[in-house]
Amino acid sequence: MLRARVNGVELVYELNGSGEPLVLIHGAQSDRSIFAGLLPTFTDRFQVLSFDQRGSGQSEKPDMDYTIALLADDTAALLDEVGFDSAHIIGVSMGGMIAQEFALRHPAKARSLVLGCTTPGGPQAVPLSGEGIANAYSTKEMSAEERGRALAEAAFTTGYIEAHPEVITAMIEARRNRPIDPVGFGHRMKAAFSHDTYDRLPSIACPTLVLTGKQDALIAWENSSLLAERIPGAACVVLEPAGHVFWIEQPEQSRRAILDFLHHHTA
């Protein structure tokens, strides 16, 4: 575990593997640990940067207004800190929002883009709504059991939970070990709900792959279709059955899709 002060905030990060630079950007209430199962997929071909964003995990959680643009600038500053002039970018959920903004604000730093289970935001997108969103992303005080269970039930398909009930226990333990800071999380959620890149997406110039689960109850899969339609040359893969954390429910298909894409866009 390493630390760096960038863009006015201290971020905790890790570097693993060797090869071309690759950056993993996590979602709203998770941290770099969400990629633990996916990380070994990349470390024999890429030097992988994973980090806890502002307001998340072990990084600082300043009480101030956050924006997706600010979080994208944090990411760009961290790349500079670790010596990456550019990198392949993988962002999931809110991390996919940050990845879009990163590619728009720092185009020279984005070699390629993988956008997972995310949305362009704005009035053209299918909105984030429903009981699943309300429970999973509530900013009110919740116990580790309440928050872990709510997120698991929203992020995974019912069939997957029935086959793997241990995911609920794992989510609860994750929240016990890494409690959500209500102040930082509140600022992060405000940033996520203000996200809107729809009109600017045609300006993304790097190769792009969009991935999602067909049964995603948090961010509707149709948003991935919108992203692929708006970003020039983007490819779209919809996995099923799979919910929000598609790379856990469909690990082999997810790895194959991402690695095939990266293979075509590495030196």
N, C-alpha and C positions, 0 to 999 in steps of 0.2 A: 504494500500500500504506500502510495506516494502522495505528497501534497504540493500544491502550487497556488500562489495568489495571482489571479488574473482578473482583469476587468473589475477590480475592486472587491473580489470575493475569493475566499480560500476553497478550492475544490480538491477532493480526494479522488485519485485515479490509479489505474494499473496499466502497465504495458506488458504484453505477453506475445511470444512468438517472434518470427522474423520474416522479412519480405516486404512487400509493398504496404504502405500505411492503410489501415482500416479502422474506422471509428464506429463504436456502437453507442446509440443514444436511446436511453430508456424512457418509459412512459411516466404518467402523472404521479402516481403514488408509489412507484417502485424505485429501484436504485440499480447499480451496476450488477448486483447479484442475479437479476432476472435473466441474464445471459449466461449463467454458469453452465447450463447444459449445451448451449450453442457454441460457446467459446472454442472448445477443442476442434470444431469443424474448420476453423480458420487459422490456427496458430502455426501450422506447418507451412503455410503459404504467405501469411501476412503478419506484420507487426500490428497487434490489435491494441487500440486505446479504448478502455472502458472507464467510465467515471460517474460519480454522483453529481447530479446537476445542483445548481443553486436551489436551496430549499429542500434538498432530498438527502437521504442516507446520512453519510458522515461528513458531508460538505456543509459549509456555513449556510445559515437560514436567515438572512437579513429581513427585517420587517420594513418592507418598502414595496412599491409597485413593481411587479414583474411583467414583462411582455415576452412573446415568443421571439421577437427580434432581439431582445436583451439576451435570452438564453442561447440564441444562435451566435451572437457575438461572444458570449462566454466560451462557446465551443471553438470558435475560430481562434480566440486568444490562447486557449489551451493547446491547440495544434501548434501554434507558434512556440509555446513554452517547451513542448517536447521535441521540437525540431521537425515537424511535418510541414513541408511547404504546401502539400495537398494530400488528399486521402479519399478512399472509397468510403461512403457514408451509409450506414444502416440505421434507420430510425423507426421505432415502433410506437403506435398510439400517439401520445403527445410528443414523443420523440420523433415521430414522422412529421409532425407539424414543424418542429424545430429544424429537422433536416430540410424540409421545403424552403424555409426561410434562410437557412444556411446557404443553400444552392443559389438563392436569389440575391442575397446580400454579399456573398463571398464566392462568386462563380469560379474564380481561378483556383480555389482550394478544393473544389468538388470534382474528383475524377469520375465518379459514378454515384448513383443514388439508388438505394433500396428503401422503399416506403412500405411499411407493414401496418395493417389494421388502422389506418388513419383517414384523415379527411381534409379537403381543401378549406373547410369552414365557410362562413358567410351564408347569405340567403339562398344560394343555389344548391347547397349541400343538404343531404338528409340530416336533420338535426339530431343531436344527442338528447334523448328524452326517455322517459319511462321509469318504472320502478327500479330496474337494474342500475341505471345511472344514478338515480337519487340515493340508493343505498350504498353502492360501491364507491361513489365519489363524494359522499357527504363530508362537509367540513366541520360538522359538529363533533364534540367529544364522543368517542366510541371506545369500548374495550377492545383488546386485541382479538378476542373471540368474535365479537360482533363485526369488526372491520374485516378480519380475515375471512370469515364465512361469507359476508356480503360480496367481497371481491371474487372469491372462488366461484360462487354461484352465478355471478354475472359474466366472468371471464371464460369459463369452460362450458361446453355443451352438457346437457343433462346426461346424455349417454356416457360421456367420458367420466363424469363424476361417479356415476353408478358403477363403472368398471374400475375406477381409481379413486375410491373415497378418501385415500390418504392425501389427496391434493388439498382438501379442506384443512386437515391437520397441519400440513406444511405451510399453508397461507397464514394460519393462526400463529404458528411458531415464528414465522417471518415477522409478523407484526409485534410479537413479544420481544424478539431480539432486536428489531429495528423499528421502534415506534414511529408513527407519523407525527411530525411536528405540526400542530394545527395552524400556526401562523404562516409558516412557509408553504404548507399545502394549500391554504386559502389563497395566497398570492398566486400560486401555480395554477389553480383552477380558474381564477379570474383571467389569467393569461390565455389558458386553453380555450375558454368560451369566447374570447375576443379574436381568436385566430381567423384570418381570412386571406387566402392567397389566390382565390379562384381567378380573378382577372389577370394576375401576374404569372400564372403557371406557364403560359406559352413562352415565357422568357427563360425557362430552365433549359440549358443547352447541353447538359451532360447526359450520358446514357442513363436510363431510369427503368427500374423494375418495380412494379406495384404488386404487393402480395396481401391476401386477406383470407379469412375463413368465411365460408358462406353463411354460417349460423352465428356470426358475431352479433351478440346482443347489446354491445356497448357502442360500437361505431359500425353502422350498417354497411354491408359489403358494397352497396351501390356507390358509396363514396370513393371506393377504390377505382371503380369504372370511370367515375368523373375525373379523377386524377389522371388516369391513363389516357382519357380522351383529350385532356387539356395540355398535357406535357408532350411536346413533339417526339415522336418515335418511341414512346414508352410502351413497355409490355406489361400485361396484367395476368396474374395467376390467381385463381380463386380455388381454394382448397376446401374439400368437404369429405366427411363431416369435420368441422373445425369451428371453434369459437374465436374469441378475441386473441387468446395466446396460441395462435395456430401452430407456431414452431414447437410447442410442447405436445399438442394433440396429434400433429402430423409431422414428426421430426424428420423422417427420411425424405418425404416430398419437399419439405421446406429447405432442407440442406441442399438437395439436388437442384432445386430451382435457383437458389442464391449462388451456389458454386458454379453452375453452368453460366449464369449471367456474368459473374465476376471473371470467369475464365476468358470470356470474350472481350473483356475490357481491362485486362492487365497487360503490362508490357511484356 
